[in-house]
Amino acid sequence: MKEGMAVLRQNKGLFALLLVGTLYMFVYMPINALYPLITMEYYNGTPMHISITEIAYASGMLIGGLLLGLFGNYQKRILLITASIFMMGISLTISGLLPQSGFFIFVVCCAIMGLSVPFYSGVQTALFQEKIKPEYLGRVFSLTGSIMSLAMPIGLILSGFFADRIGVNHWFLLSGILIICIAIVCPMITEIRKLDAKQNKGVCSYDISDKYFT
């Protein structure tokens, strides 16, 4: 992990994108565990309704993956990442604002959430692969995976605590607003914005092997 951090710190844009992504995952990932709760508790659903939301989300992800495959050569990758985060935030916000009779609109929101996921994870992965030399990719992805894995349980603890006290629908609303704020801040960071302007090259301008592997 130390080697992965050394590689990332050579590119301030990727490092900043990692921090933004960590914050995004911290807010978003716990929501996955709350879909059954909001369906049953707030929308007065049944196990069948839970299945409908899961199918809608999975279908959205499938369609998003297909669209990403068709339009994956789009050069404004930071714009795609930002749009994906924004779509997620808007869908969560709407889900939190819906009345209890608005279940089928919630299903549409679930599909949009799923649709947005490949445009974040897939595009970010491609960006890292483009900017980092192949020999260092494993270390960098190990670092990013560890950070994201750490963000999820912390977020779950906090989301469970607050959802129980303010209501799961209000937690969806609050999470959506926070994610919209992340989407607004992301392109405002100059180093992240510059990632699209840089030529396709690895971020390592020197060999770090002497420092870490001798």
N, C-alpha and C positions, 0 to 999 in steps of 0.2 A: 504493500500500500504506500510505503514511503516513496518508492520509485515512481508510482503512478502520480502521486502528488507533485513530485519534482518535475515530471513531464508537463502536467497541467499548468503549473505555475509559470511555465515559459510562454504560455498563451493566455493573456489576461481575459480575452473574450470567452474562451472555453471554460476557464475557471469561474468567471462570473455566471455563465450559463449553467454550470453545475450547481452553483449556489441558488440560483433562481429555481432550477429544477427540484432541488432538495426542498425548498420552501413549498413549491407546488405539490410535491408528493406528500409532504407533511400534512397539508390541508385536504388533499383529494383522496388519498388511499383509504383512510378510515371510512369514507362515505360508502365504499363497496360493502362493508359489513353492515351498513344501516339500511340498505334497500329493503330487506325483509321487514325490518322494524317499522319503517315509514309506511310500507304497504299494508301491514296488518294493523298497526296501532293508529295511524292517522287516517288512511284511506279506507279503513274497515274492510280490508281485503281478506282473502282466503289463500291457502297454499297455491291454488290455481292462478290467482292474481300475481303472486310472487313469481311463478313460472313465466307469466306473460312479460313481466318487467325484465327478467333475465334473458328471455328470448329476444326482446326488443334491443337490449344492450348488445348482446352477442351479434345480432343481425347488423346493427349499426357498425360494430367493429369490422365485420366481414366486408361490408360495403365500403367502409373507409379504407381498408387494406387494398381492395380492388381499385379504388380511385387513386390511391397513392401509387400503385403499380402503373397506372395509365399516365399519371401526370407527375411521376417522380423526378423528372428532369427539370422541374421548375426551379429557377435559380434563386428566388427570394425565399430562402429557407427560414430565416428568422421571422419573416412575415407569416409563413405557414405555422411555425411553432407558436407565435403570438396569437394567431387566429384560432388555433386549436385550444389554447388555454382559455381564450375569451369565450369560445363556444361552450366549453365546459362550465365556466362561471355563470354565463347567462342561463344555461339549462338548469343548473342547481338553484339559482335565484328564483326562476319561475316555479320550480318544483316546491320551493319553500313558501311561495306566495299563493299557490293554488288553494281553493277551498277543498273541503273533504270530498266533494262530489266531482272533483277534477281528475279522477284517476286516469282516464284515457289520455288526457293531455300530459300527465306524468309519464305515461308509456312513451309518448312521442319524445318527451325530453330525454328519457332513458336511451332511446335510439340515437338521438343527437349526441349525447355524451359518448356512447360507444363509437359513433362516427368520428369523433374528434380525436380519439386515442391514438390511432396509427399516425396521424399527422403530427403528433408530438413525439412519441417514442421512436417511430421509424425515421423521421426527418432528423431528430437529434442524433440517433445512432449513425446515420449516414454522414452527418456533419463531423462527428468525432472521427469516423473512419477516413474522411477526406483530409482532415487537418493533422492527424497524428500518424507518425511513421508506423508501419505494420508491426515492427518488432516490439513496440511499446504498447500496442493496443490492448493486449491481454492484461497488463498491469493497470492500465487506466480503467478498463471496464470492471476489473475486480474492485478498484477503489469506488467507482460510481455505484456499483451494485451494493457494496457494503454500506455506503452512506444512505442510499434509498431504503435498504433493509432496516437501518436504524431509525429512519424517520417514521416508518409505518407504525411500529408498536407504540412509540411516544404519541403519535397522532391518535391512535386508537384509544389510548388511556384518556387523553384529554377530550376526545369527541364523545366517548361513553359517559364521561363525567358531566359534560355540559348538556348533551342531548337528554339525559335523564332529568335535568333540572329546568331547562328552558323549553323542552319539547323537540322532538326529532325534526319536525318541519322547520322550526326556527333555526336549528343547527344547519340544515340544508341551505337556508337563506343566508345565514352568516358565512358559511363556507363559500357559497357562490359569490358573495360580495368580496371576500378576501381574494378569491381566485381572479376576479375581474381586476382587482387592484394589482395583482401580480402581472396580469396581461398588459396593463397600462405601463407598469414600471419597466418591464423587460426591454422593449425597444428604445426606452429612454436612456439606457446604459450604453454609452458610446462604444465601449469595447465589444459589446455583444453586437451592436449594429454594424460594426466594421467586419464581422465575420463573413458577411456576404460579399464584401468588397475585396477580400483577400484572394489571391490566386490559390489554386489547388496545390498545396505543398504541406509536408509534415511540419509540425510545430517545433521539433527538436532541431536546433541549429548547431548543437554539439552533442558528442557522445557522452551519456551519463554512466556508461558501463564501468568506467574506471572508478567512479565515485561509489557505486553501489554494489558492484559485482566482483570486486577483487579483494 
